[in-house]
Amino acid sequence: MEQIFDENRERLASSFPIGYVSLNITNLEKSIDFYHSIIGLHVIMKTERFAVLGTSTEQPLIILAQEEAIQRKSNATGIDHLAILAPNRIELARHLGRILERNYPIRMITDHGVNESIYVNDPDGILIEITRDFTSEELVLHRPLSSQELAQELLDLSRQLQSASPEIATNRKIGHVLLKVSDLSQAEQFYVRDLGFQVSMRIPGAVFVASGDYHHHLGFHVWESGGGPRPDISAIGLRYFSIIAPNDEALLQTTGESIRNFRFVRDPAGNGIVLTSHATIHHEELLDMDQIILERSNSIENQ
């Protein structure tokens, strides 16, 4: 892989370093309906084949690109799931109320010990986690709940709320992204040594990394994808996700160059990453940025 990092650079990872996630999907209208009506995101921008969705303050979280996409091979690298972080349990319960009100199927509801999560699939089968973190006080007193117990508590709470279908709050974030990789050690080297994340947890076949003392901002595993191929560039799923540098200087120290305030790279498994010092996307810059990313992606694919 080309040398793109300055060995003397500052750590790239900021306090909450995942900005937005871009996905290849097959039907823009169906996906917009899902991310708006089920997940609760606002449509910030829409063209014939693109849509940007995020918070009411126009903080982008999800970028959708309609492609004549093909299914990924079952052992290919790519995205396992992305997590949208709600600020508290009340907001998580509101999400559950929104999902149930629309009779949308739920994959699972889980107590992870550090957070509580609801999982649903988008129209293309991409797994979406809606999660909220425990407070430090809750962590001390927490008694793990079964899926049934957690679901009942969230359901009871959602019924107590006046509205089960709120507009999404302004303080939502991409909590984390879980990736499928082909080689665990190569992925760890890239995200830890090169990008400056810290290992927060290891389990058989998976590594989780974070910025600061968070439980994880990124995870990667080889449970199905060990030794597997990179997906086709137009395959359903991950196009790229953004990692936010703390400032322009840190970005320059990391990449050695600046292309309109961002740089597009791929990790060793082929997962696309936009390195940027800007958490937001200006609407008029999106299509230009995407074209540059496509050209950069094709260039890397052909190397």
C-alpha positions in Angstrom: 0.0 0.0 0.0 1.2 3.5 -0.7 2.8 5.5 2.1 0.2 8.1 3.0 1.1 8.8 6.6 3.7 11.0 8.2 5.4 9.0 10.9 5.7 12.1 13.1 2.1 13.2 12.8 -0.3 13.8 15.7 -2.9 11.2 16.4 -5.7 11.5 13.9 -8.6 10.3 16.1 -10.6 13.1 17.7 -13.0 12.8 20.7 -15.8 11.5 18.5 -14.1 10.7 15.2 -16.7 9.1 13.0 -18.5 11.7 11.0 -20.8 10.2 8.3 -21.2 6.9 6.5 -21.9 6.6 2.7 -23.8 3.6 1.4 -24.5 2.1 -2.0 -28.2 1.2 -2.2 -30.5 0.0 -4.9 -33.6 2.2 -4.5 -33.2 5.8 -3.3 -36.8 6.4 -2.5 -37.2 3.3 -0.4 -34.0 4.0 1.5 -34.9 7.7 2.1 -38.3 6.5 3.5 -36.5 4.0 5.9 -33.9 6.5 7.2 -36.5 9.2 7.6 -39.6 7.4 8.8 -38.0 4.5 10.7 -34.6 6.0 11.9 -35.9 9.6 12.1 -33.3 11.4 10.1 -33.9 14.6 8.2 -33.4 14.8 4.4 -30.7 17.5 4.0 -30.1 17.2 0.3 -31.5 15.0 -2.5 -30.7 14.7 -6.2 -31.7 12.0 -8.7 -29.3 9.4 -7.3 -27.9 10.9 -4.1 -29.4 11.8 -0.7 -27.8 13.2 2.5 -29.7 12.6 5.8 -28.9 13.8 9.2 -30.0 15.9 12.1 -32.3 18.9 12.1 -29.2 21.1 12.3 -28.0 19.6 9.0 -25.3 17.5 10.5 -24.9 14.7 7.9 -24.9 11.2 9.2 -25.9 9.0 6.2 -25.1 9.6 2.5 -27.0 7.3 0.1 -25.9 6.6 -3.5 -28.3 4.8 -5.8 -26.3 2.3 -7.9 -27.2 -0.6 -10.2 -25.6 -2.4 -7.3 -24.8 -6.1 -7.0 -24.9 -8.2 -3.9 -21.7 -8.7 -2.0 -20.2 -12.1 -1.7 -20.9 -13.6 1.7 -17.2 -13.7 2.5 -16.3 -10.3 1.1 -15.0 -7.4 3.3 -17.2 -4.4 3.9 -19.6 -3.1 6.6 -21.1 -5.4 9.3 -23.2 -2.6 10.7 -23.2 1.1 11.7 -24.6 2.5 14.9 -26.5 5.7 15.4 -26.0 6.9 19.0 -29.0 8.3 20.9 -28.2 10.5 23.9 -30.2 8.7 26.5 -32.7 5.9 27.2 -35.7 8.0 26.7 -34.6 8.7 23.1 -33.9 5.0 22.6 -37.4 4.2 23.8 -38.8 6.8 21.4 -36.9 5.1 18.6 -38.6 1.8 19.6 -42.0 3.4 19.5 -41.3 4.8 16.1 -40.3 1.4 14.8 -43.3 -0.4 16.3 -45.8 2.3 15.2 -44.8 1.5 11.6 -44.8 -2.3 12.1 -41.2 -2.5 10.9 -39.4 -5.7 11.7 -36.8 -5.7 14.5 -33.7 -7.9 14.2 -32.9 -7.9 17.9 -32.8 -5.8 21.1 -29.6 -6.3 23.2 -28.0 -5.2 26.4 -24.2 -5.1 25.7 -23.2 -4.2 29.2 -21.9 -0.8 28.2 -24.9 0.2 26.0 -28.4 -0.9 25.0 -29.2 -1.4 21.3 -32.0 -2.0 18.8 -31.1 -3.5 15.5 -33.0 -3.3 12.2 -32.1 -3.9 8.6 -32.5 -1.2 6.0 -34.2 -2.0 2.6 -31.0 -3.5 1.2 -30.3 -5.6 4.3 -27.6 -3.3 5.7 -27.7 -3.7 9.5 -28.4 -0.5 11.5 -27.9 -0.3 15.2 -29.7 2.3 17.3 -27.9 2.5 20.6 -27.4 4.5 23.8 -24.5 4.4 26.2 -24.8 3.8 29.9 -23.8 6.7 32.2 -20.9 6.1 34.6 -23.5 5.8 37.4 -25.5 3.2 35.5 -22.4 1.2 34.8 -21.7 0.8 38.5 -25.3 -0.4 39.3 -26.1 -2.2 36.1 -27.7 -5.6 36.2 -27.6 -7.2 32.7 -31.0 -7.6 31.1 -32.2 -10.3 28.8 -33.4 -9.2 25.4 -37.0 -9.8 26.5 -36.5 -7.8 29.7 -34.9 -4.9 27.9 -37.5 -4.9 25.2 -40.3 -4.7 27.8 -38.6 -1.9 29.7 -38.1 0.2 26.5 -41.7 -0.6 25.4 -43.1 0.5 28.8 -41.0 3.7 28.6 -42.1 4.5 25.1 -45.8 4.1 26.1 -45.2 6.7 28.9 -44.0 9.3 26.4 -46.4 11.7 24.7 -45.0 11.1 21.3 -43.7 7.8 19.9 -42.5 9.5 16.7 -40.3 12.4 17.5 -38.1 14.3 15.1 -34.5 13.1 15.7 -32.7 15.2 18.3 -29.8 17.4 17.2 -27.2 15.5 19.2 -27.3 12.2 17.4 -24.0 10.9 16.1 -22.5 7.9 14.3 -21.6 6.0 17.4 -19.4 3.3 15.7 -18.9 1.3 12.6 -18.2 -2.4 12.6 -16.2 -3.6 9.6 -15.5 -7.0 7.9 -11.8 -7.4 7.1 -9.7 -10.1 5.5 -6.7 -9.9 7.9 -7.1 -8.9 11.5 -3.4 -7.9 12.1 -3.2 -5.8 9.0 -6.4 -4.0 10.0 -5.1 -3.4 13.5 -1.8 -2.0 12.2 -3.7 0.4 9.9 -6.1 1.8 12.4 -3.8 1.8 15.5 -0.4 2.5 14.2 -1.3 4.6 11.2 -4.5 6.4 12.2 -3.8 6.6 16.0 -6.8 4.7 17.5 -6.2 2.7 20.6 -7.3 -0.9 21.2 -10.1 -1.0 23.7 -11.0 -4.7 23.5 -10.1 -8.0 21.7 -12.2 -11.1 21.4 -11.6 -14.1 19.2 -11.6 -13.0 15.6 -12.3 -9.3 16.3 -10.6 -6.1 17.5 -12.3 -2.9 18.8 -10.6 0.4 18.8 -11.4 3.8 20.2 -10.3 7.4 20.6 -9.8 8.2 24.3 -11.6 6.0 26.9 -14.7 5.3 24.8 -15.7 1.6 24.5 -15.2 1.6 20.7 -15.6 3.9 17.7 -14.5 1.2 15.2 -14.5 -2.6 15.3 -13.3 -5.1 12.7 -13.6 -8.8 12.5 -12.8 -11.9 10.3 -15.7 -14.0 11.4 -17.0 -14.5 7.8 -14.5 -12.5 5.8 -11.1 -13.9 6.9 -9.0 -14.2 3.7 -12.0 -12.9 1.7 -12.1 -10.7 -1.4 -12.7 -7.0 -1.6 -16.3 -6.2 -2.8 -17.0 -4.8 -6.2 -16.9 -1.0 -6.1 -20.7 -0.8 -6.8 -21.7 -3.5 -4.4 -24.4 -2.9 -1.9 -23.1 -1.6 1.4 -20.3 0.6 2.4 -18.9 3.2 0.0 -16.9 5.0 2.6 -17.0 6.5 6.1 -15.4 9.7 7.4 -12.9 10.0 10.2 -12.6 13.5 11.6 -9.2 14.9 12.4 -9.1 17.4 15.2 -7.9 20.3 12.9 -6.5 21.1 9.5 -2.9 20.8 10.8 -3.5 17.3 12.1 -5.0 16.3 8.8 -2.0 17.7 6.9 0.4 15.9 9.2 -1.4 12.7 8.7 -1.9 12.7 4.9 1.0 14.9 3.7 -1.4 16.7 1.3 -4.9 18.2 1.2 -7.5 17.7 -1.6 -10.3 20.2 -0.8 -9.8 19.5 2.9 -10.1 15.7 2.6 -8.2 12.6 1.4 -9.7 9.4 0.3 -7.9 6.1 1.2 -8.7 2.5 1.7 -7.8 0.3 4.6 -6.0 -3.0 3.8 -9.4 -4.8 3.4 -10.5 -2.2 0.8 -12.9 -0.3 3.1 -13.2 3.4 1.9 -12.3 6.2 4.3 -12.5 9.9 3.9 -10.0 11.7 6.2 -11.2 15.2 6.9 -11.0 18.0 9.4 -14.6 18.9 8.7 -17.5 17.1 10.3 -20.1 18.7 8.0 -20.6 18.6 4.2 -21.6 21.7 2.4 -24.3 20.8 0.0 -22.6 22.3 -3.1 -19.4 20.5 -2.3 -20.9 17.0 -2.0 -21.1 16.0 -5.7 -17.6 17.4 -6.4 -16.3 15.5 -3.4 -18.0 12.3 -4.5 -16.6 12.5 -8.0 -13.1 12.9 -6.6 -13.7 10.0 -4.3 -14.8 7.9 -7.2 -11.7 8.8 -9.3 -9.5 8.1 -6.3 -11.2 4.8 -5.6 -10.8 3.7 -9.2 -7.1 4.7 -9.1 -6.5 2.6 -6.0 -8.5 -0.3 -7.5 -6.3 -0.3 -10.5 -3.0 -0.2 -8.7 
